[in-house]
Structures are given as structure tokens and as C-alpha cells.
Amino acid sequence: MNDVKRGRGRPRSVVPDANVSTVQALERGILLLQALAQHNAVSLSDLALQVGMPASSAHRLLMTLQQHDFVDFDENTQLWHVGLEAFRVGSAYLSRTNLLEAARGPLRDLMEITGETANLAVMDNAEVVFVAQVETTNPIRAFFSAGTRALMHSSGIGKALLAQMPRRRLEAMLHSAGLPKYTPKTLSTPAELYTDLADTAKRGWSYDQEERYEGMSCVGAAIRNAHGDLVGGISVSGPSVRFDPLQVAVIGLKVKAAADLVTLTLGGKV
């Protein structure tokens, strides 16, 4: 009975791998951490089996990681857990990687592949606030200075965010902000907006067709953080004459890909 218990956690004897180099040991240690992160708690035998190494080798590496608090071992359950230091390292990455930094490259790339101005905006109650932009070199182009605000129902990024919200939150937001009409094409009734948001949710990207400014169109997609929270969005905008109906879907996929890349960089899931 005791031998089985030791097999799950700490083998009585550990045979050193003399031929394993420092680099190989580091690689194996990283593999163990990655595998351990997939479990709330796991036995030594199961963990070793998952990464494909002898239990004795896995135990030796885990002991080293434990000395630096990257893993923890529960004596009562004989199970291994991710340690506090691993959390600290991950948190340092998340604190270093902010939205503006994460979006800088995707914004530039998006402008280059679409030929239109690329925008980044964040949520502020029922509005989006534009915080960054990479302008196209086209002489006729869209421009939003930093700090420009727009109600969500009349914004490409805003509609992309609304489409991802639970219905109760969406209704509360629209009730407080209303649906003011800016152009003949503004979606100013709940029925119109809900239909558009349903289409947006299915596609993964929104289409603002002259709903805020006549003659200007926009395609947007939402960004989430590591906690799954909606934090903002990316869009491209420009003169409607350059948003050919046959090309809007292509642009939409590119915008969504850029937004997804920012989400992944922030530690989120797509």
C-alpha cells in the first residue's frame, strides 16, 4: 500500500540521468510545467506518463522546480500542483503586455493589407473611445483623433462589442444610452440593431455602413483579455466607395484575425 502511495508522489530512490544535459533538463522541466498547467492536481505517475519520461526523472525535475516554488506537492494527497512562482511569472507577462502594446503591430499590418486606416478603441460605458490609429497613405481617408467617442450602436467597433454581450447587459446599456439617429442608415430601433448584431455574432465581425458618418464605412471586431472580458476592438475605416460589397467579407476576416491576435497576445482565447 505504501509503495503505491510513494509511486504517486515521491519515489523512494531516484536514479540520476547522467547523460541529460542542462538544456535537455530545462526543456523537460518546461514540458512538465506545461503539462501540470493543464491539471488542477495530478499524480507523479500520471504526469510522467503524459510527458513521456520516467517517473524518477520527472520527480527529480519537479523537486528542483519545487525548490523555486514553481510547483507544489501536497503530502496528504500525494499530488502535484502549479506553484506560486509560476503565477508570479505569468502575472509579470500580463502586466507588461497592455492593450496598446499588443495592438501596435496588428494595427500597422492591418492598414498595410487593407489599405485603410486601422483603429483601436476601448469601452467606456455605452461608448467606445478611440485610443490609437494607424492612418492609410490614401489622400482621402478616415481620421479619429485620440479620445474621440462614439455610441456603440453607431460604431463598427461598438457593434462588434455589443454583439458579444449577454442580452441583459446589452438591453441595459441601450436603455441608458438610447439609439440616436446620425444618418439615414443609423440603426435607430431595437429590432434593426438586434438583427444586425445577430449577423455580427455569426460572422465574428461588424459592418458599419455609413451609420455614423455619411460616405464613410467601417468593419470591426472585438478584443478580450486573459479573463475573457471585452476590453475593446479593432477596425478599419474609410470612404464607402472603397468598401465594395464583394470585398467587405474579405476585409472582415482580416479585421477579425487582427483582433484575435491581440486577444491571444493579452492571454485570452479565441
Secondary structure as UniProt FT lines:
FT   HELIX           2..8
FT   TURN            18..19
FT   HELIX           22..36
FT   TURN            37..38
FT   HELIX           44..51
FT   HELIX           55..67
FT   TURN            68..69
FT   STRAND          71..74
FT   TURN            75..78
FT   STRAND          79..82
FT   HELIX           84..96
FT   HELIX           99..114
FT   STRAND          117..124
FT   TURN            125..126
FT   STRAND          127..134
FT   TURN            146..147
FT   STRAND          149..151
FT   HELIX           152..154
FT   HELIX           156..162
FT   TURN            163..164
FT   HELIX           167..177
FT   TURN            184..185
FT   HELIX           190..203
FT   STRAND          206..209
FT   TURN            214..215
FT   STRAND          216..224
FT   TURN            226..227
FT   STRAND          230..239
FT   HELIX           240..242
FT   HELIX           245..265
FT   TURN            266..267
//
